[in-house]
Amino acid sequence: MRSTAVTVLMATLAIIAFAGNSLIARAALADGAIEAGAFSAIRLAAGALVLLPFLGKMPSLRDATGAVSLAVYVAGFSLAYLSLGAAIGALILFACVQATIIAVGYWRGEGLTLLGWAGLVMAMGGLVVLLAPGGEPVEIGAAVMMATAGIAWGAYTVIGRGSGDASGSTARNFLLATPLVLPMLWLDSGVPSSHGVFLAVIAGALTSGLGYVIWYKVTPRLGFGTVASVQLATPVVTAIGGVLLLSEPLDWRLIAGGILIVGGIVLTIIKPG
């Protein structure tokens, strides 16, 4: 019973961290306080710095693979949030995370039921609703960037699920990923403000660095379906935070697309009785 309570608590903290990443990134990038390259580099460097005491052994091939996945996720995430709203970005991100984890599970022999396939189609339909013309415009390029980030985060989650050293592995991933995003600085056209730097540091040290350690610790306790489903709460928390903290609009498309995506993903994890 105690073990279950600890797992639930850790998963809850991880979800809060994930939602925090979207809200902080949108707050930092939307008003031009910092640009995508600087935000990505500072975020990863801050995470690496706070996790340095946990570095432990020298990086391995697993760490290199995780670092590349982390770097691709952070780069796509930052570039997408230059124009996407926090809630829409989170919905696209975690729909693609779910699809990636399901695909890996299927490849490893965890096939989908008929209900699961229906859920996957439903979730993809939700993405179509989000990206369809009308309502708040969604830039397709930004959506593709976020989808790429989602695939990379799904891969990062799968890699981390097999790690026996959550803190050390996360520390090594951040350390190796930091130089991989430095070329993004060439895309920036200005100097970040102190406010933007502060938000990037918070995103790196707290909601990313420490949040990912917690996530790496909890994922080995869960099956593939549960790992994917736990993250479903993130778009909901992000949407609420976006409306309350960032004054983002809550239009019909976000509501309809969100219901389809979350409902569809729920169907993919229902086990037949």
N, C-alpha and C positions, 0 to 999 in steps of 0.2 A: 504493500500500500504506500509506504514511504517512497519507494523507488518510483512508483507511478506519479506521485505528487511532484517529485523532483523533476521528472521528465516533462510534465505539464508546465511547471514553472519555467524551466529552461526554454521550452518551445515558445512560451508566451513572451519571454524576454527577447528571443530571437526575432519574433514577428514584429515587436515594437521597434527593434533595431532596423529591420528591413524597411518598415514604413518610414522611420526616421530618415533613412538614407534618401528616399524619394522626396520627402518634404524639404530636407535641408538642401539637396541638390537643386530643386526647383527654386527655392528661395534665393540661393546664391547665384544661379545662372540666369534666371529670368529677368532680373533687373540690371544685369551687367556688372554686378559687384566683382565677378571673377569670370574668366572664360574657361572653356572646356579643358584645354591643355593644362593650365595651372591648377584647376580644381582636381583633375585626375592625378597629377604628379604629387601635389601636396597631400591629397587624401591617402594615397598609397604610402608616401614617405612617413606621414604621421602614424599610420597604422604599423608600419615596420618599426618605428622608433619605440612606440609604447609596448610592442611585443618583443623587443630585442632581448629582454632577460629570459625569454622562453625559447630562444633560438635552438639551443641544444646542439645536436649533431650537424654535420655538414649537409647541405642540400643533396637530395637524390633525384633520380629520374622522375619519380612521382611528384616531387616538389616542383620540378621544372614544368611538368605538364599542368599542374595546378596553377603555377604562376602565369603561364600563357593564357589559360582560361580566365584567370582573375583579371589580367591586363586587358583582354578583349572585352570582358564584361564592363569594367570600369570605363574604358574608352567609349564604347557604344552607349552606355548609360549617360555619361556626361554630355556627349554630343546630342543625344536625343532630347535631353531635358533643356536644351537651349530653346526649344519651341513647344514641346509637349507639356500638357498639364500634368500635375503630380498623379492624379487618379488614373487618367487615361494611360500614362506611361506605366504605372504599376500593373494595370490590367493586361496590357500588351506583354510586359516583361514576364509576368507569372503564367500567362497562357502558354508562352513559348517555353518557359521552364518546365511546366507540366508536360507538354508534348515531348520535350527532350528526355525527361525522366521515364515517361511511359515507353518511349522508343527504346531506351537502353534496357528497361525491364523486359520488353518484348523480345529483344535480341538475346537476352539472358534466359529466356524461357518462361517469363511471366506474361503470358498472353492475355489480351483483353477479351472480356465477355461481349456478347451482343449489346448489352446495356452500356458497356464501356465504350464500344465503338460509337454508339449513338451519342454518348456524352461528349466524345471527342469532336464529332461533327457539330454538335450543339455549341461547344466552346469556340470552335473556329467560326461558326456563324456569328457569335458575339463579336469576334474581331472584325468581321465584315461590317457589322452594324456600326462599330466604332469608327471605321475608316470610310464609311459611305459618305457621299456628298450630303450636305445639309447640316444644320446645327453648328456647333463649334468646329471650325475647320481643323483637320489633322494633317500635318505635313507628312506625305508618304515617306520621304527620305528619313525623317526623324523616326517614323514608325519602324522602318527597316533597321535603323540603328538600334532601336530598343529591342526588336525581335532578335537581332544578332546578340545583344547583351543577354537576353533570356536564354538563348541556346548555350552561350558560354557559361552562364550561372548554373544551368542544369548540369553541364559537364563538371563544373567545379564542385557541385554538391555530390555528384556520384563519386568523384575522385576522393573527396573528403570523407565520404561514408566508409571508405576502406582504410582510413588512417587510424593508427593506434595511438597517435600523439597529437591531439587536437591543437594544443597551444603551440607546440614546436612547429608543426606542419603549417599552421596559419602564419606564424612568424616568418618562416622561410619563404612561403608563397608571396607575402607582401614585400619582403626584401628583394626577391628576384623579379617581381613584377614592376617595381618602381622604375628601373631604368628602361623597361620596355615601353612605357608611355611617355618618356621624355621627348621623343620626336613630335608629339602633339603640341609642344610649346611653340613650334614654328607656325601653327595655325592661329595662335593668339595674336591680337593686334594691339593690345594695350597692357598696362600694368594693373594687377589686381588690387582692389582696395583692401584695407585692413579688415573690414567686415567680411569680405569674401574669403580672405585667408583664414579668418577665425572659423567660419562655417566649414571650410574644407578640412581644417584640423579636427574639428569636432566630428565630422563625418568619418574621417580616417581613424582617429584614436578610439572613439566610443562606438558609434553605430556600425562601423565596419570592423575595425580590429578586434575589439572585445566582443562585439556581436557575432562575428564569424567564429570565434573560438567557442562560444556557447553553441552555435549551430553545428560545428564539427563534433562537439561532444555529444549532442543529442541524436544526430542522424544514425549512428550505429545501433541505437536502441529501437529504431523504427524500420518497418519494411518500406520498399520502394513506393507503394501506393500511399502509405501514411506520410512519408517524407514529402511527397508531392502535395497531399491534401492539407497538411499543416500550414503550408505557405499560402493557402487560399485566403486566410484571414488578412494577409498583407494588403491586397488592393482595397478591401473594405475599410481597414484602419486608415490607409492612405487617403481614400476618398473623403472620409469624415474629417481627417486632419486638413486636407486641402480646402474644404469648404469653411471650416472653423478658423484655421490659421492663415490661409493664403487667399481667402475670399474667392476661391474658384467657383465657377458656376456648376450647378447640379442639373444638367439638362436631360431631356428624355433619352438621348442617345447613350449617355454615360450610364443611366439607370438600366436601360434595356440591354445594352451590351454587357454591363456588369452582371446582370441576372443570368444572361445566357452563358457567359464564361464561367462564373462560379457554379451555377447549376450544372453545367455540362461536366465540369471537372469533378463535381461530387458524384455524378453518375459513373465516372471512370473508376472510382475507388470503392463502389458498393460491391460487396461480396454476395454472390448468390446464396440464398438460404438453404 
